[in-house]
């Protein structure tokens, strides 16, 4: 069987669980040497061990992506142990804020969500881009959300705003970096049944949400991982600057 990412060095941020873990495992199964990233040592080790047990190569790095010095330290570790990153999936993000009126959002909550999504993506790209530009090669995937594509009462405003900004950041970078042979695309998943969402969303509500999608089901982490694999591979060699909705037609 041909491995479409054979020997590529791929970093997937936020890959200790959920969508990131699914992407890291799929990439490894397709021949990539994967860097698993997160902040919890036990969760990181579990994903790295799963990849190793499946016969693929992986290392784990810890870093707070809102701290440039920690990102730089992680980048140096990766380059020392594996080599320069060729595929960068800037997946890390999320929101602990509940939905609600804008005037009820406190400033610290706003900053935490924007920093954890938009600023973390910016600082990660800022660290790895110089090497890609020097080599005139690279493939970058950012992570947005369906929340960035349409307003919804259940969507926290800071999260939606940060994810929308990531989409524009992606398109600016694609225009800047295309002449250097570097592609930049963005994934925008809708409701995905991660481990966390399975716990948070009651089964009855899961059914209602699924019925609102033309494909009559909610997304899985594997759905997102397969889309990421396509964009990370040479099968999408003439695609850049795109926002790919992974939404079951919603």
N, C-alpha and C positions, 0 to 999 in steps of 0.2 A: 504494500500500500504506500502511495506517495504521501509524504508529510508536507503540507503546503507551507509550513513555517520552519522547515528544517534548518537547524543551527542558528536561527534568528535569536537575538537577545531581546527579551520583552519584559518591560516593567509594567505591572498593573498596580496602580495605587489603590488603596482601600480594598485589598483583596484577601483580607482575613476572614471574610464571610460574604454571603449574599451574591450579588451580581459580580462583584470583583473576583470572588473565589471561583465562580463558575467560568469566568473568562480565563483566569490563570490556568485552571485545570484543562480547559479545552485547548488553549494555546500549547501547553506542554504536551498534550496528546498528539498535537500536530507537529511536533518536532522542535518547538521553541525551547530555549533555555530561559526559564522564567524567574523573575524576581517578584516575590510576594511581599507586599508592603502593608503595614498597619502599625498600631500602637500597643496592642495587647500581645505579649509574648506567647502565651499559651495558644491563642487562636491562630497566630501566625504559624507556629510550629505544627499545628494540626494540619493546616493546608499544605505546608511544605512537605510534611511527611506523607500525605496522601499522594502528592505528585511523585515523590521519590518511590513510594511503594508501587506505583503504576509503571515504573521503569523510566521515568523522565527526570531531567535535571532541574533543580530549583534551589534558590537561596532565599533567605528572608532578611528584610531590613526594616528597622523601626525608625520612624521619623514623624514629628509634628509638622505637617505641611504648611502651617502658618508661620513657621520659623525658618528663614532662609539658611541659617547655619546648619540646621539639622538635615535639610534637603541636600545641601552641598556635601555633608559628611556621608549621606547615603549614596550619593552619586559616586563619590570616590571609592567607597566600598565595592559598589557594583563593578566599576571599571577595573579595580584591582583583582576581583575574584572571577569575573566573567569577560569583561570587555565593555566597550561602549554600547549604550542602549540604542537599538535600531527601531524598535516598536515601543511607543510610549502610550499607555492607556491611562489618561488622567481621570480616573473613575471616582476617587474619594470625594465624599460629600454627604449631604443629608440635612435633616432639620429635626430638632427636638421641640420646636415651637408649635403650638396648636394654631389652627386657623382662627382668624378673628379680625375685628376692625383695626385699621392701621393705627388709629390714635391710641389704641390699647397696647401696642407693641412697645416695650421699653427699648432704650437705645442699646443696652448690652445684649439683648436678645437679637436685635437687628444685626449688630456687628458680628456676633458669633456665627449666625447663619451665612451672612455674606462672606465672612472670612473663611468659613469652613468649606464653602463651595467655590466662589469666584476667586478670592485671593489665593486659596490653596492651589487652584488650577493655574493661575498666573505665575505664582512663584515656582511651581514645578516646571512649567514650560520654560521659564526664564533660566533655570539651572541647566536644563538638558539641551536647549536650542543651540547654544554656541558650538557644541561638538557636532551636532547634526549639520549645521551650516558649514562648518569647516570640512566635513566629509562629503557635503552636497548629497546627502541621502538621509532618509528617515520617514517614519510614518507615525502620525499622531492621531489619537482618538480622544475626544473630550466627551464628557457625560453631561447631558442636559436632562430634560424631563418633559413629558406632555404638559406639565404645569406651566412651562414656559411658552406653550403654544396657544393656550386659551385660559381665561380666568375661570375659576371654579370656587364656590363657597368653601369647599373642603381643602383648598390649597393655601398654605401659609404664604402671605404676600412676600416676605423677604426671600423665601426659597424660590418662588416663581420668578422674582426679579433677578436673583443671582443666576438662575439657570438660563433665563433669557439673555443675560449678558454673556454667558459662556457661548451661546450660539453666535452672537455677533463677533466675539473674540475669535472663534473658530474661523469665521469667514474672512476676517481681516488677515489672520495668519495664513490662510490658504492662498490669498492673493499675494502676500509678501513672499511666501516661501516656495510657491510653485516654480518660479524660474531656477530655483536651486535643487529641484528634484525632490522636494519634501512635500508630502501630502498631509492634509489636515481635514478630518471629518468629525462629525458629532453624532452621537446616539441620543435619541429622545424617547425613552421608554414610558409607557403608560403604567397602570397598576400592575406590579409584578409580585407574584407570591413568593417573596423571600421568606426566610425563617421568621424574621421580625413581623412581616405583614400577616403571615399565617397566625401568629399569636395575637396581633392587634385587631385584625378584622374578623368579626364573628362569621361563622359559616353562612348564616342566613344572609348577611350583607354581601359576602363574597358572591353568592348566587345572584343577588340583585345587580351587582357591579358587572358580573359576567354577561348578564342578559342585555346590558347596555352596549355591548360590543357586537358588531356584525358576525364575528367568528365565535360568539357565544361562550367564550372562556376568558379567564384572566391569563396574563403572561407568566412565563416561567423564567428563571434565571438562565436556563439553557437557550430560550428564545433570544435573549439579549446577547449571550455569548456567541451564538451562531452568526448573528449580524456583525458583531465585532470581528469575528474571524474573517468574514468576507472582506470587510474594509481594511483589515490588517494585512491581507494577502495580495499577491500580484493579480488575483482574479478581478480586483477593482482598480487596476493600475491607471485608468484614465478617469478616476473619480476623485475629486477634491472639493472642499468648501461646501459639502452637503450636510444637511440635517436629516438624519434617517429616523422617521417615526416608527417605533416598534409598539404598535398600539391595537392590534387586532381589528383595525379599521375604524376605531373610535374617532 
